[in-house]
Amino acid sequence: MHSNNELFDFDQNALFFANPGDVIVTRKKIPERYIAFLSGCGFDFEGVTFISSQNNASSNMKDIFFDESIISQLHSVIDRKRNPTLDCFILTEYEAEWAKKLDIAYEGKPEHEIFGGKSAFRSLVKKHGFSLARGFENQNNVLDGTLKVAWLLSTGFSEVVIKYDEGVAALGSRRFTREEFLTEFSSFEHFLSSRSSQGVAPKYSQNFVIEGWHDDVLYSPSIQLLVLPNGAVELVSTHTQLFYENKMRYKGCLSSHFIEEDVQKNLVTTGIALATVFADKGYCGHLAFNAILLPDKKLLWEELNPRRVMSSYPFQIRKKIFGEKADEISYVSKHVQKSNWKEKSIEDMLALLSPVLFSCEKNSGIVPFDYSLLSVHGRLSLVAFATNKEDAVKLLEYVEYL
């Protein structure tokens, strides 16, 4: 039987950012067949060193930082002349201490996690005059929350969304319609007063935000940027986000080809200006801003993720495969989940998806890129590449109807 520690296989996504001479550290060994598939797609792993734990039974996500076998292997392969720097999905105090133990540099600061707090984001964005969804930040009790929700529901909104400051992946977020607020007040009260039951373990803030819910959203654009140590801001990518039925939990993304030119221009211009605000506050590293687009083409900023996000991976895979021609290629990325995929490995899925897998000859096809929830939940992340939007959509549809 498989165990939930396979969620830790998310760390194998480091593959997509590897360059010759890099060292990739993962809890479990990355399957050779998967590496071979990516190499056939155009990835260059020449000179890349792969290191994995010798303790595959680990059930604690922090164990890797105390695994002496990994530390020993790293000491023997790190090339000090290259001034090695730790690159990770998100920098916490564990990664920072681990880098210090290995005597290697790291960018950013662990305390930058606080920038991802929803109240902190709203406060800073509001202070600098950027457009936000109408609502309130830094709420922390049932009485004030009730009054704020009542005000929003009486001034144009038929629904509100409440989000705990440190909730991620829609944990700690819930929508309430006017009817639910009036007839199920005990449920509303419980949500505001019981953080732990919402899957949120506050580290910096006990607060939550309340916002009016827009039913007429055209789509949800996002922008990813990188703030360099010198404070300069670089554009990484833009996407539109796809969501599950609750319209809050991320399901996938579409390449910038699905964004109108005027929206794209506004997204980039405003996104860079917003990232500059965070750079001036001392932030360093990856930033991902999410927004919603209303029928009048008004862009409202929703939240910040101070790290690489899931939509970073399809973009990076395209970059690695297509190089200078990457911008010409459209893509559609989704989490696809099927009950009959449970207990399967990534090798099994390469065989199953072989008719539509990416090949250089076709210059199109599908690349599976995150299988951390595959064997337990039957969920696999996929990205379909094609020279036009319609063909990319059809490739994903083929898999969804398998």
Secondary structure, DSSP 4 states (H G I P E B T S, - for coil): ---GGGGGGGGGGGGGG--TT-EEEESSPPPHHHHHHHHHHT---TT-EEEE-S-TT---TTGGGG-HHHHHHHHHH--GGG--EE--SS--HHHHHHHHHHT-EE-S-GGGGGGG-HHHHHHHHHHTT--B-SEEEEE-SHHHHHHHHHHHHTTT-SEEEEEETT--TTTTEEEEEHHHHHH-HHHHHHHHH-SGGGT---SS---EEEEEPPTT--BEEEEEEEE-TTS-EEEEEEEEEEE-TTSSSEEEEE-GGGS-HHHHHHHHHHHHHHHHHHHHTT--EEEEEEEEE-TT--EEEEEEESS--TTHHHHHHHHHHHGGGGGG-EEEEEEEE-GGGTT--HHHHHHHTGGGB-BTTTTBEEEEEE-TTHHHH-EEEEEEEESSHHHHHHHHHHHHT-
